[in-house]
């Protein structure tokens, strides 16, 4: 009898634990992030094919990443202000449907201008989604599981980088780059059904609880974190957007897919480490990631086309990037507090995409003017500034646990 009671108790406890942590709902948010990242970054692995298909230079093809980011950064805050009282799931679905439409247009367009327009509007959809995913995840879990909930909701990013982008690059080489955007449209249809099935709806923010953009921006700790976001992600996107030319300059032009696989698998490991330790070691993880990235930016100058060193650089880079979104969004949520989290996330989205756009433009200028070898010291300068700000921000931004 006692054994039966113990078994029943264990089952009930397991059931309660499962109900408290909504895996399927959070994984739907993760797939949303997966679609966002795939749509954003897949041109980076297919620059030569896209440039030939649209009769443009690789630098112009790189602007497909830039204009996507511009759409996100322009839309995130205004849309968040206009829609903050809307119910959450209808807004989530509307933005996801944007990916269905605009990726389909990209798949069939033969005009560079039309493709740029589709990418811009897809970026608008992404700006809405990135402004929602973090806050949505925090609502779905208890206070003691917020770090883990955020990590699960953000796992779509490293999965896209580990599996999606290399697979998309491979398929693009095999079937043509347009087929990749068509496949993403099909995945978006599946995502719409998944959200309807497992993602709960929540009310928007009532007018008496709405904080202004200005008040959120002036909250102690917010601005240093946003500066870290800007510098860290600009450095990352200089290298990621132009990874194909960088590898080609090191005699690895035919190994882009493999290098991206190394990066993505390492990023997946990075977000797993982050999910395990974030609730205890957020500050330490941020500092370790930035210090490691600084060191590999220096190593880039001395790689001398050594394949082993390049793979080590790409792997460590992936480890440092994997948990970045989770770490920085969790730091922002802690600094902002519950009443301001729905507005600080769109601000973060704006800054994040400003960094993507800045990285795309700066990388293009560096590539055309000085070649891919100039990336190293540009990364070092940005990352050293990010490290300095994170190191100093002990009181509000990245407090010791």
matplotlib code that plots the C-alpha trace (Angstrom):
import matplotlib.pyplot as plt

x = [0.0, 2.8, 4.6, 1.4, 0.9, 4.5, 4.1, 0.9, 2.6, 5.5, 3.2, 1.2, 4.4, 5.7, 2.3, 2.4, 6.0, 5.1, 2.1, 4.2, 6.8, 5.0, 7.5, 5.3, 4.3, 7.8, 9.1, 6.5, 8.1, 11.5, 10.3, 9.2, 12.7, 14.0, 12.0, 13.2, 16.8, 16.6, 14.9, 17.5, 20.7, 20.3, 21.5, 24.9, 25.5, 24.3, 25.8, 27.5, 24.3, 22.0, 24.4, 24.4, 20.6, 19.8, 22.8, 24.3, 27.6, 28.1, 28.2, 24.8, 23.5, 24.7, 22.3, 19.4, 20.5, 20.9, 17.5, 15.8, 17.4, 16.3, 12.7, 13.0, 14.6, 12.2, 9.1, 9.8, 9.1, 6.2, 4.4, 4.9, 3.4, 0.4, -0.3, 0.5, -3.2, -3.9, -4.3, -1.0, -1.8, -3.6, -0.6, 1.8, -0.1, -0.3, 3.4, 4.1, 1.8, 4.1, 6.9, 4.6, 3.8, 7.2, 9.4, 7.1, 7.6, 11.4, 11.3, 9.7, 11.1, 13.6, 13.8, 16.4, 14.2, 11.1, 13.3, 14.6, 11.0, 10.0, 13.1, 12.2, 8.7, 9.8, 12.1, 9.1, 7.4, 10.6, 10.7, 7.2, 8.1, 11.4, 9.6, 7.1, 9.0, 10.9, 7.9, 5.7, 8.1, 8.3, 4.5, 4.3, 6.6, 6.8, 9.1, 11.7, 11.9, 12.2, 15.8, 15.1, 11.9, 13.8, 16.5, 14.0, 12.1, 15.4, 16.8, 15.5, 18.3, 21.2, 19.2, 18.7, 22.4, 23.5, 21.1, 19.0, 21.5, 24.0, 21.2, 19.7, 23.1, 23.5, 20.0, 20.6, 23.7, 21.8, 18.4, 18.9, 18.6, 14.9, 13.9, 15.2, 12.8, 10.0, 10.8, 10.7, 7.2, 6.1, 7.6, 5.7, 2.4, 3.3, 4.2, 0.8, -0.9, 1.4, 0.8, -3.0, -2.6, -0.2, 0.5, -1.9, -3.4, -2.8, -4.4, -2.4, -1.1, -3.7, -3.3, -2.7, 0.4, 2.0, 5.4, 6.8, 9.8, 11.6, 11.0, 12.0, 15.2, 16.2, 15.7, 19.0, 21.0, 19.1, 21.4, 24.7, 23.0, 21.8, 25.3, 26.6, 23.9, 24.9, 28.7, 28.6, 26.0, 27.6, 30.9, 29.1, 27.3, 30.3, 31.7, 28.6, 27.1, 30.4, 31.5, 31.7, 34.2, 36.2, 36.5, 37.4, 40.2, 41.6, 41.4, 38.2, 35.6, 34.3, 33.7, 31.2, 28.5, 30.9, 32.1, 28.6, 27.8, 30.8, 29.5, 25.9, 26.6, 28.9, 26.1, 23.7, 26.2, 26.5, 22.8, 22.6, 25.3, 23.4, 20.2, 21.8, 23.7, 22.0, 19.9, 23.1, 25.9, 24.5, 27.3, 30.0, 28.6, 28.5, 32.1, 33.4, 31.6, 33.0, 36.6, 36.6, 35.3, 37.9, 40.6, 39.4, 39.2, 42.9, 43.5, 41.8, 44.8, 47.2, 45.3, 47.3, 44.9, 45.4, 42.3, 42.6, 42.9, 39.9, 37.8, 38.8, 37.9, 34.5, 33.8, 34.7, 32.8, 29.7, 30.1, 30.2, 27.2, 24.9, 23.7, 24.0, 20.3, 19.2, 21.8, 21.1, 17.3, 17.3, 19.6, 17.2, 14.2, 15.8, 16.8, 13.5, 11.2, 7.9, 6.0, 8.4, 9.4, 6.9, 8.4, 12.1, 12.1, 11.1, 13.8, 16.2, 14.9, 15.6, 19.1, 19.8, 18.7, 20.5, 23.6, 22.7, 22.2, 25.4, 27.3, 26.1, 27.0, 30.3, 31.3, 30.4, 32.5, 35.4, 35.2, 35.1, 37.8, 40.3, 39.3, 38.1, 41.4, 40.3, 37.5, 39.7, 40.6, 37.1, 35.8, 38.4, 37.5, 33.8, 34.2, 36.7, 34.2, 31.4, 33.6, 34.5, 30.9, 29.8, 32.7, 31.8, 28.0, 28.0, 25.3, 22.2, 23.2, 25.1, 25.0, 26.9, 24.6]
y = [0.0, 2.4, 1.6, 2.3, 5.6, 6.6, 5.7, 7.7, 10.7, 10.5, 10.5, 13.4, 15.4, 14.6, 15.7, 18.9, 19.6, 19.0, 21.3, 24.0, 23.9, 24.2, 22.5, 22.3, 25.9, 27.1, 25.0, 26.6, 30.0, 28.4, 27.4, 30.9, 32.1, 29.3, 30.7, 34.3, 33.3, 31.2, 34.0, 36.5, 34.6, 32.1, 34.7, 34.7, 31.1, 31.6, 35.0, 33.6, 31.9, 34.8, 37.3, 35.2, 34.6, 38.3, 39.5, 41.6, 41.6, 39.7, 42.9, 43.8, 40.3, 40.9, 43.9, 41.3, 40.7, 44.4, 45.5, 42.7, 44.1, 47.6, 46.4, 44.9, 47.9, 50.5, 48.5, 47.0, 49.9, 51.7, 48.4, 47.5, 50.8, 50.5, 46.9, 46.7, 46.4, 43.7, 40.1, 38.3, 35.2, 37.0, 39.4, 36.5, 34.7, 37.8, 38.3, 34.7, 34.9, 37.7, 35.2, 32.9, 35.7, 37.4, 34.3, 33.1, 36.3, 36.0, 32.4, 33.5, 37.0, 37.7, 41.4, 42.7, 45.6, 43.3, 40.9, 43.8, 44.9, 41.4, 41.2, 44.6, 43.5, 40.1, 42.1, 44.0, 40.7, 39.6, 42.9, 42.2, 38.6, 39.2, 41.9, 39.3, 36.0, 36.9, 38.4, 35.5, 33.0, 34.8, 34.7, 31.0, 29.9, 30.4, 32.9, 30.3, 28.9, 32.1, 31.6, 28.1, 29.1, 31.9, 29.4, 27.0, 29.7, 30.9, 27.5, 28.0, 30.4, 27.9, 25.1, 27.3, 28.0, 24.4, 22.6, 25.0, 27.3, 24.6, 22.4, 25.4, 26.2, 22.6, 22.5, 25.9, 24.5, 21.3, 22.7, 26.4, 29.2, 29.9, 26.4, 27.2, 30.1, 27.9, 25.3, 28.0, 29.0, 25.3, 25.3, 28.5, 26.7, 24.0, 26.7, 28.4, 25.1, 24.5, 28.0, 27.5, 24.1, 24.8, 28.5, 30.1, 33.5, 36.4, 39.9, 42.9, 45.4, 47.6, 51.4, 52.0, 49.7, 51.1, 52.6, 55.1, 54.3, 57.1, 55.8, 52.3, 53.6, 55.5, 52.6, 51.9, 49.1, 49.2, 51.4, 49.6, 46.3, 47.8, 49.1, 45.5, 44.2, 46.8, 46.2, 42.4, 41.8, 44.3, 42.3, 39.0, 40.2, 41.6, 38.1, 36.1, 38.0, 37.7, 34.3, 33.0, 35.7, 35.3, 31.6, 32.0, 34.4, 31.6, 29.0, 27.5, 28.8, 25.3, 24.6, 27.2, 24.6, 22.6, 25.7, 26.8, 23.4, 23.7, 27.1, 26.0, 22.8, 24.9, 27.5, 24.7, 23.6, 27.2, 27.6, 24.3, 25.6, 28.8, 27.1, 25.1, 27.9, 31.2, 31.5, 31.3, 32.6, 35.2, 37.7, 35.1, 33.6, 37.1, 37.9, 34.5, 34.7, 38.2, 37.4, 34.3, 36.3, 39.0, 36.3, 34.7, 38.1, 38.4, 34.8, 35.7, 37.9, 35.0, 32.2, 32.3, 30.0, 27.3, 25.1, 23.7, 27.2, 28.5, 25.6, 26.3, 30.0, 29.1, 26.7, 29.0, 31.8, 29.5, 28.7, 32.4, 33.3, 30.4, 31.8, 35.5, 36.2, 34.4, 36.0, 39.6, 39.3, 37.8, 40.6, 43.2, 41.5, 41.6, 45.2, 46.3, 44.5, 42.8, 46.1, 47.2, 43.9, 44.1, 47.4, 46.7, 43.7, 45.8, 48.3, 45.3, 44.1, 47.6, 47.7, 44.1, 44.7, 48.0, 45.9, 43.4, 46.3, 48.0, 44.7, 44.1, 47.6, 47.8, 44.4, 45.2, 48.4, 46.6, 43.7, 46.0, 48.4, 46.3, 42.7, 40.1, 40.3, 43.6, 42.0, 40.9, 44.3, 45.7, 42.8, 43.3, 47.0, 46.4, 43.4, 45.1, 47.9, 45.4, 43.6, 46.9, 47.9, 44.5, 44.4, 47.8, 47.2, 45.3, 47.2, 47.1, 45.6, 42.4, 42.0, 39.2, 36.3]
z = [0.0, 0.9, -2.3, -4.3, -2.5, -3.2, -6.9, -7.1, -5.4, -7.7, -10.7, -9.4, -8.7, -12.2, -13.7, -11.8, -12.8, -16.4, -16.2, -14.6, -17.4, -20.7, -23.0, -26.1, -25.9, -25.3, -28.2, -30.5, -29.5, -30.2, -33.7, -34.2, -33.4, -35.7, -38.6, -37.8, -37.7, -40.8, -42.8, -41.5, -42.0, -44.8, -47.4, -45.6, -46.6, -50.2, -51.2, -54.3, -55.5, -54.8, -56.4, -59.6, -59.5, -59.1, -61.2, -58.3, -56.4, -53.2, -51.2, -52.7, -51.8, -48.3, -48.1, -48.1, -44.5, -43.8, -45.1, -43.2, -40.0, -40.9, -41.2, -37.7, -36.0, -37.6, -36.8, -33.3, -31.1, -33.0, -33.5, -29.8, -28.8, -31.1, -30.3, -26.6, -25.7, -28.3, -27.2, -27.6, -29.7, -32.5, -32.8, -32.7, -35.5, -37.7, -37.5, -38.3, -41.3, -42.5, -42.9, -44.9, -47.4, -47.7, -47.9, -50.6, -52.5, -52.1, -53.4, -56.7, -57.2, -60.0, -59.2, -56.7, -55.7, -55.1, -53.1, -51.0, -50.4, -49.3, -47.0, -45.5, -44.7, -43.4, -41.1, -39.9, -39.0, -37.2, -35.2, -33.9, -33.0, -31.3, -29.2, -28.1, -27.6, -24.4, -22.7, -23.8, -22.4, -19.1, -18.8, -19.4, -16.6, -12.8, -11.3, -10.3, -13.9, -15.8, -16.9, -18.0, -19.8, -21.7, -22.6, -24.1, -26.0, -27.4, -28.4, -31.9, -32.6, -32.1, -33.8, -36.8, -36.8, -36.0, -38.4, -40.3, -41.9, -42.9, -44.2, -46.0, -47.5, -48.6, -50.1, -51.8, -53.4, -54.4, -55.4, -55.8, -53.2, -54.0, -52.8, -49.4, -49.0, -50.3, -47.6, -44.9, -46.1, -45.6, -42.1, -41.3, -42.2, -39.6, -37.1, -37.4, -36.6, -33.6, -32.1, -32.4, -30.7, -27.8, -27.3, -24.8, -25.4, -23.0, -22.7, -23.7, -21.2, -19.6, -20.0, -16.3, -16.4, -19.6, -19.2, -21.7, -23.9, -22.3, -18.7, -19.7, -21.4, -18.3, -16.0, -14.2, -15.9, -19.2, -21.2, -20.4, -21.4, -24.7, -25.4, -24.9, -27.2, -29.9, -29.8, -29.3, -32.1, -34.5, -34.1, -34.6, -37.7, -39.4, -39.4, -39.8, -42.7, -44.6, -43.4, -47.0, -48.1, -44.9, -45.3, -49.0, -48.0, -45.9, -48.7, -47.3, -49.9, -50.5, -46.8, -45.8, -45.0, -42.8, -41.0, -40.3, -39.0, -36.5, -35.5, -35.1, -33.1, -30.8, -30.4, -29.4, -26.7, -25.7, -25.1, -23.2, -20.9, -20.5, -19.7, -17.0, -15.3, -16.2, -13.0, -10.9, -13.2, -15.6, -15.1, -15.3, -18.5, -20.1, -19.2, -20.2, -23.6, -24.3, -23.2, -25.4, -28.4, -27.8, -27.9, -31.1, -32.8, -32.1, -33.3, -36.6, -37.5, -37.1, -38.7, -41.9, -43.8, -41.2, -41.5, -37.9, -36.4, -38.5, -37.2, -33.6, -34.1, -35.6, -32.8, -29.9, -31.7, -31.8, -28.1, -27.2, -29.3, -28.4, -25.1, -26.0, -26.7, -23.6, -21.4, -22.7, -22.7, -19.2, -18.0, -19.5, -18.0, -14.5, -14.9, -16.3, -13.9, -14.7, -15.4, -18.1, -19.7, -22.6, -23.7, -23.0, -25.4, -28.4, -27.5, -27.4, -30.8, -32.3, -30.9, -31.9, -35.5, -35.6, -34.8, -37.6, -40.1, -38.9, -39.1, -42.6, -43.8, -42.0, -43.1, -46.7, -46.6, -44.9, -47.5, -50.5, -49.2, -47.2, -47.7, -45.2, -43.3, -41.9, -39.9, -37.0, -35.5, -36.2, -34.1, -31.4, -31.0, -30.6, -28.3, -26.0, -25.5, -24.8, -22.3, -20.6, -20.2, -18.9, -16.5, -15.0, -14.9, -11.6, -9.8, -12.1, -15.5, -14.8, -11.0, -9.4, -8.4]

ax = plt.figure().add_subplot(projection="3d")
ax.plot(x, y, z, "-o")
ax.set_aspect("equal")
plt.show()
